[in-house]
Amino acid sequence: MKLIINVLISSVAVLITGKLLRGVTMDGFGTAIIVALVLGLVNAALAPALMALTAPVNALTLGLFTFVIIAALVMLTAALVPGFQVAGFWWALGFALVLAVVNSALHSLARA
């Protein structure tokens, strides 16, 4: 049950973030649910390997290269999910940053 609630909260966060950024479009709440699931799976499967491979660059940039990896994962998700479009790298980066804030706020509200 907790997993379903987390997916729904993340889906609402994806939908809100998509509405806030004009460079990101999605077809509706169904697409937001799929984006939340795919983004979670992509992050779980690829992020650790990419972080390990780019550890030297990440160390040189004091962790800022992590944002590049996250934006790339958002762009990969956009390529995998029909109905979810991101206009470019900077929009993907903005989407990731705004999504983190909105997702955190919604999860905090859900706990209260």
PLY file of the C-alpha trace (Angstrom):
ply
format ascii 1.0
element vertex 112
property float x
property float y
property float z
element edge 111
property int vertex1
property int vertex2
end_header
0.00 0.00 0.00
2.82 2.39 0.88
4.42 1.78 -2.54
1.19 2.70 -4.32
0.87 5.90 -2.29
4.49 6.83 -3.06
3.93 6.23 -6.79
0.77 8.36 -6.74
2.52 11.18 -4.87
5.45 11.03 -7.30
3.00 11.05 -10.21
1.30 14.17 -8.88
4.75 15.75 -8.47
5.62 14.87 -12.09
2.32 16.36 -13.28
2.78 19.56 -11.28
6.38 19.93 -12.47
5.29 19.40 -16.07
2.69 22.16 -15.68
5.23 24.56 -14.16
7.83 24.21 -16.94
6.83 25.19 -20.46
9.63 23.11 -21.99
8.13 19.90 -20.61
4.86 18.47 -21.88
2.87 15.37 -21.04
-0.48 14.03 -22.12
-2.11 13.65 -18.72
-2.11 11.93 -15.35
-1.76 8.47 -16.88
1.42 9.59 -18.58
2.61 11.13 -15.30
2.18 7.76 -13.57
4.21 6.04 -16.28
6.88 8.77 -16.14
7.15 8.39 -12.35
7.53 4.61 -12.66
10.00 4.71 -15.56
12.06 7.51 -14.00
12.24 5.54 -10.75
13.34 2.39 -12.57
15.88 4.26 -14.72
17.31 5.96 -11.63
17.51 2.68 -9.74
19.08 0.77 -12.63
21.44 3.26 -14.26
22.26 6.03 -11.79
24.61 3.99 -9.55
26.61 2.72 -12.53
26.82 6.16 -14.11
27.89 7.69 -10.80
30.65 5.10 -10.45
31.84 5.62 -14.03
31.91 9.39 -13.70
33.31 9.54 -10.17
36.55 11.31 -11.20
34.68 14.00 -13.15
32.18 14.30 -10.35
34.98 14.79 -7.83
36.62 17.47 -10.01
33.35 19.38 -10.32
32.56 18.99 -6.60
29.46 16.93 -7.36
27.93 19.24 -9.95
28.30 16.62 -12.69
25.59 14.67 -10.87
23.09 17.17 -12.30
24.24 16.30 -15.82
23.62 12.62 -15.12
20.17 13.31 -13.70
19.25 15.47 -16.72
20.41 12.69 -19.03
18.22 10.20 -17.18
15.22 12.53 -17.55
15.93 12.80 -21.28
16.17 8.99 -21.49
12.81 8.73 -19.73
11.34 11.20 -22.25
12.65 9.02 -25.07
11.11 5.89 -23.52
7.68 7.24 -22.54
5.32 8.29 -25.33
3.39 11.43 -24.43
6.23 12.89 -22.36
8.46 15.42 -24.12
11.35 17.50 -22.86
12.53 20.36 -25.10
16.24 19.92 -24.35
18.99 19.39 -21.83
18.35 22.56 -19.82
14.64 21.78 -19.55
15.52 18.26 -18.40
17.84 19.72 -15.78
15.16 22.17 -14.65
12.60 19.36 -14.57
14.83 17.26 -12.35
15.50 20.11 -9.94
11.88 21.29 -9.69
10.67 17.68 -9.44
12.97 17.07 -6.48
11.54 20.09 -4.63
7.89 19.36 -5.46
8.27 15.64 -4.68
9.89 16.43 -1.35
7.14 18.91 -0.44
4.35 16.50 -1.34
5.93 13.62 0.57
6.34 15.92 3.60
2.65 16.84 3.41
1.67 13.18 3.13
3.59 12.33 6.31
1.89 15.11 8.30
0 1
1 2
2 3
3 4
4 5
5 6
6 7
7 8
8 9
9 10
10 11
11 12
12 13
13 14
14 15
15 16
16 17
17 18
18 19
19 20
20 21
21 22
22 23
23 24
24 25
25 26
26 27
27 28
28 29
29 30
30 31
31 32
32 33
33 34
34 35
35 36
36 37
37 38
38 39
39 40
40 41
41 42
42 43
43 44
44 45
45 46
46 47
47 48
48 49
49 50
50 51
51 52
52 53
53 54
54 55
55 56
56 57
57 58
58 59
59 60
60 61
61 62
62 63
63 64
64 65
65 66
66 67
67 68
68 69
69 70
70 71
71 72
72 73
73 74
74 75
75 76
76 77
77 78
78 79
79 80
80 81
81 82
82 83
83 84
84 85
85 86
86 87
87 88
88 89
89 90
90 91
91 92
92 93
93 94
94 95
95 96
96 97
97 98
98 99
99 100
100 101
101 102
102 103
103 104
104 105
105 106
106 107
107 108
108 109
109 110
110 111
